[in-house]
Amino acid sequence: MSLNFAEVTEDERGERAPSQVPEVLPPAGPVFSLEIVKPRFRDAEALIAEHMDISRSLVVSNEESLKLAVAIVGATKKVIRSLDDQKKSLPEYKEAKGFVDKVNNFVGDLKDRLTVIVDNLDPRVTQYNARIELERRQREEAQRRAAEELQRKLDAE
C-alpha cells in the first residue's frame, strides 16, 4: 500500500490546499540526551566498578585492611562531591535547571494568586455554613418544643 499525498494536499476541487505548516517554524529547542552526558562520567563508573567488589568482600580485621577501607571511603566521598560539581557544570544541566526554575517561579506565582482567591472565599463559605447549621438547629429545637407542647396537651386531655 502506498501513500497518496495528493489526497491530503488537495481540496475537494482538486486544487492544492494551502499548507498547514507555518511559514516560519519555531526555533528548535535544546536536545537533552543522557547518552551524550554519560561519557563525561566514565571516571566515576570506573571507580564504582573497581571499589564495589572490594567494599562487599573486605573484612576489616587488621591495620592494613583498616587503612584500605578508610582510603576507599575517602576516595568514594571525594568522587561523590565531585559528581555534584561536575553535574552542575554541564551546560545541559544549567540550561535545564534554568528552565525548571523559571517554570517553578511561574507556577508558584499562579498558585499564590489562586491561594488568595481561596483565602478570600473560604471564611465566607465557613461562615455561611455555620449560619445555615445554626438555623437548622433552631428549627429542630422549635419543632421539638412544639412536639413536647402538643404531647403535654394530649396528656392533659
Rosetta constraint file for C-alpha pairs under 8 A:
AtomPair CA 4 CA 8 HARMONIC 7.60 0.50
AtomPair CA 5 CA 9 HARMONIC 6.14 0.50
AtomPair CA 6 CA 10 HARMONIC 5.66 0.50
AtomPair CA 7 CA 11 HARMONIC 8.00 0.50
AtomPair CA 9 CA 16 HARMONIC 5.68 0.50
AtomPair CA 9 CA 17 HARMONIC 5.31 0.50
AtomPair CA 9 CA 18 HARMONIC 7.82 0.50
AtomPair CA 9 CA 19 HARMONIC 7.79 0.50
AtomPair CA 10 CA 14 HARMONIC 5.32 0.50
AtomPair CA 10 CA 15 HARMONIC 5.17 0.50
AtomPair CA 10 CA 16 HARMONIC 4.20 0.50
AtomPair CA 10 CA 17 HARMONIC 4.85 0.50
AtomPair CA 11 CA 15 HARMONIC 5.54 0.50
AtomPair CA 11 CA 16 HARMONIC 6.19 0.50
AtomPair CA 11 CA 17 HARMONIC 5.31 0.50
AtomPair CA 32 CA 92 HARMONIC 6.71 0.50
AtomPair CA 33 CA 37 HARMONIC 6.84 0.50
AtomPair CA 34 CA 38 HARMONIC 6.00 0.50
AtomPair CA 35 CA 39 HARMONIC 7.48 0.50
AtomPair CA 37 CA 41 HARMONIC 7.47 0.50
AtomPair CA 38 CA 42 HARMONIC 7.10 0.50
AtomPair CA 41 CA 45 HARMONIC 6.57 0.50
AtomPair CA 41 CA 83 HARMONIC 8.00 0.50
AtomPair CA 42 CA 46 HARMONIC 6.10 0.50
AtomPair CA 43 CA 47 HARMONIC 6.25 0.50
AtomPair CA 44 CA 48 HARMONIC 6.11 0.50
AtomPair CA 44 CA 79 HARMONIC 6.82 0.50
AtomPair CA 44 CA 83 HARMONIC 7.87 0.50
AtomPair CA 45 CA 49 HARMONIC 6.20 0.50
AtomPair CA 46 CA 50 HARMONIC 6.14 0.50
AtomPair CA 47 CA 51 HARMONIC 5.96 0.50
AtomPair CA 47 CA 76 HARMONIC 7.90 0.50
AtomPair CA 48 CA 52 HARMONIC 5.55 0.50
AtomPair CA 49 CA 53 HARMONIC 7.36 0.50
AtomPair CA 50 CA 54 HARMONIC 7.39 0.50
AtomPair CA 51 CA 55 HARMONIC 5.96 0.50
AtomPair CA 51 CA 72 HARMONIC 7.12 0.50
AtomPair CA 52 CA 56 HARMONIC 6.34 0.50
AtomPair CA 53 CA 57 HARMONIC 6.24 0.50
AtomPair CA 54 CA 58 HARMONIC 5.48 0.50
AtomPair CA 55 CA 69 HARMONIC 7.71 0.50
AtomPair CA 58 CA 65 HARMONIC 7.43 0.50
AtomPair CA 58 CA 69 HARMONIC 7.65 0.50
AtomPair CA 59 CA 65 HARMONIC 7.06 0.50
AtomPair CA 60 CA 65 HARMONIC 5.10 0.50
AtomPair CA 60 CA 66 HARMONIC 5.41 0.50
AtomPair CA 60 CA 69 HARMONIC 7.28 0.50
AtomPair CA 61 CA 65 HARMONIC 6.33 0.50
AtomPair CA 61 CA 66 HARMONIC 7.12 0.50
AtomPair CA 62 CA 66 HARMONIC 6.09 0.50
AtomPair CA 63 CA 67 HARMONIC 6.12 0.50
AtomPair CA 64 CA 68 HARMONIC 6.35 0.50
AtomPair CA 65 CA 69 HARMONIC 6.14 0.50
AtomPair CA 66 CA 70 HARMONIC 6.12 0.50
AtomPair CA 67 CA 71 HARMONIC 6.06 0.50
AtomPair CA 68 CA 72 HARMONIC 6.17 0.50
AtomPair CA 69 CA 73 HARMONIC 6.13 0.50
AtomPair CA 70 CA 74 HARMONIC 6.07 0.50
AtomPair CA 71 CA 75 HARMONIC 6.07 0.50
AtomPair CA 72 CA 76 HARMONIC 5.96 0.50
AtomPair CA 73 CA 77 HARMONIC 6.12 0.50
AtomPair CA 74 CA 78 HARMONIC 6.20 0.50
AtomPair CA 75 CA 79 HARMONIC 6.31 0.50
AtomPair CA 76 CA 80 HARMONIC 6.20 0.50
AtomPair CA 77 CA 81 HARMONIC 6.33 0.50
AtomPair CA 78 CA 82 HARMONIC 6.23 0.50
AtomPair CA 79 CA 83 HARMONIC 6.02 0.50
AtomPair CA 80 CA 84 HARMONIC 6.89 0.50
AtomPair CA 81 CA 85 HARMONIC 6.73 0.50
AtomPair CA 82 CA 86 HARMONIC 5.94 0.50
AtomPair CA 83 CA 87 HARMONIC 5.91 0.50
AtomPair CA 84 CA 88 HARMONIC 6.11 0.50
AtomPair CA 85 CA 89 HARMONIC 6.21 0.50
AtomPair CA 86 CA 90 HARMONIC 6.63 0.50
AtomPair CA 87 CA 93 HARMONIC 6.77 0.50
AtomPair CA 88 CA 93 HARMONIC 6.20 0.50
AtomPair CA 88 CA 94 HARMONIC 6.53 0.50
AtomPair CA 89 CA 93 HARMONIC 7.31 0.50
AtomPair CA 89 CA 94 HARMONIC 7.09 0.50
AtomPair CA 90 CA 94 HARMONIC 6.30 0.50
AtomPair CA 91 CA 95 HARMONIC 6.10 0.50
AtomPair CA 92 CA 96 HARMONIC 6.03 0.50
AtomPair CA 93 CA 97 HARMONIC 5.80 0.50
AtomPair CA 94 CA 98 HARMONIC 5.94 0.50
AtomPair CA 95 CA 99 HARMONIC 6.28 0.50
AtomPair CA 96 CA 100 HARMONIC 6.13 0.50
AtomPair CA 97 CA 101 HARMONIC 5.98 0.50
AtomPair CA 98 CA 102 HARMONIC 6.24 0.50
AtomPair CA 99 CA 103 HARMONIC 6.19 0.50
AtomPair CA 100 CA 104 HARMONIC 6.02 0.50
AtomPair CA 101 CA 105 HARMONIC 6.11 0.50
AtomPair CA 102 CA 106 HARMONIC 6.13 0.50
AtomPair CA 103 CA 107 HARMONIC 6.04 0.50
AtomPair CA 104 CA 108 HARMONIC 5.78 0.50
AtomPair CA 105 CA 109 HARMONIC 6.17 0.50
AtomPair CA 106 CA 110 HARMONIC 6.47 0.50
AtomPair CA 107 CA 111 HARMONIC 6.11 0.50
AtomPair CA 108 CA 112 HARMONIC 6.08 0.50
AtomPair CA 109 CA 113 HARMONIC 6.30 0.50
AtomPair CA 110 CA 114 HARMONIC 6.18 0.50
AtomPair CA 111 CA 115 HARMONIC 6.02 0.50
AtomPair CA 112 CA 116 HARMONIC 6.47 0.50
AtomPair CA 113 CA 117 HARMONIC 6.74 0.50
AtomPair CA 114 CA 118 HARMONIC 6.49 0.50
AtomPair CA 115 CA 119 HARMONIC 5.97 0.50
AtomPair CA 116 CA 120 HARMONIC 6.03 0.50
AtomPair CA 117 CA 121 HARMONIC 6.32 0.50
AtomPair CA 118 CA 122 HARMONIC 5.59 0.50
AtomPair CA 119 CA 123 HARMONIC 7.14 0.50
AtomPair CA 120 CA 124 HARMONIC 7.55 0.50
AtomPair CA 121 CA 125 HARMONIC 6.25 0.50
AtomPair CA 122 CA 126 HARMONIC 6.21 0.50
AtomPair CA 123 CA 127 HARMONIC 5.98 0.50
AtomPair CA 124 CA 128 HARMONIC 6.07 0.50
AtomPair CA 125 CA 129 HARMONIC 6.11 0.50
AtomPair CA 126 CA 130 HARMONIC 6.11 0.50
AtomPair CA 127 CA 131 HARMONIC 6.24 0.50
AtomPair CA 128 CA 132 HARMONIC 6.22 0.50
AtomPair CA 129 CA 133 HARMONIC 6.08 0.50
AtomPair CA 130 CA 134 HARMONIC 6.13 0.50
AtomPair CA 131 CA 135 HARMONIC 6.20 0.50
AtomPair CA 132 CA 136 HARMONIC 6.17 0.50
AtomPair CA 133 CA 137 HARMONIC 6.22 0.50
AtomPair CA 134 CA 138 HARMONIC 6.14 0.50
AtomPair CA 135 CA 139 HARMONIC 6.19 0.50
AtomPair CA 136 CA 140 HARMONIC 6.20 0.50
AtomPair CA 137 CA 141 HARMONIC 6.06 0.50
AtomPair CA 138 CA 142 HARMONIC 6.13 0.50
AtomPair CA 139 CA 143 HARMONIC 6.11 0.50
AtomPair CA 140 CA 144 HARMONIC 6.06 0.50
AtomPair CA 141 CA 145 HARMONIC 6.15 0.50
AtomPair CA 142 CA 146 HARMONIC 6.11 0.50
AtomPair CA 143 CA 147 HARMONIC 6.07 0.50
AtomPair CA 144 CA 148 HARMONIC 6.15 0.50
AtomPair CA 145 CA 149 HARMONIC 6.09 0.50
AtomPair CA 146 CA 150 HARMONIC 6.07 0.50
AtomPair CA 147 CA 151 HARMONIC 6.05 0.50
AtomPair CA 148 CA 152 HARMONIC 6.14 0.50
AtomPair CA 149 CA 153 HARMONIC 6.27 0.50
AtomPair CA 150 CA 154 HARMONIC 6.16 0.50
AtomPair CA 151 CA 155 HARMONIC 6.00 0.50
AtomPair CA 152 CA 156 HARMONIC 6.02 0.50
AtomPair CA 153 CA 157 HARMONIC 6.44 0.50
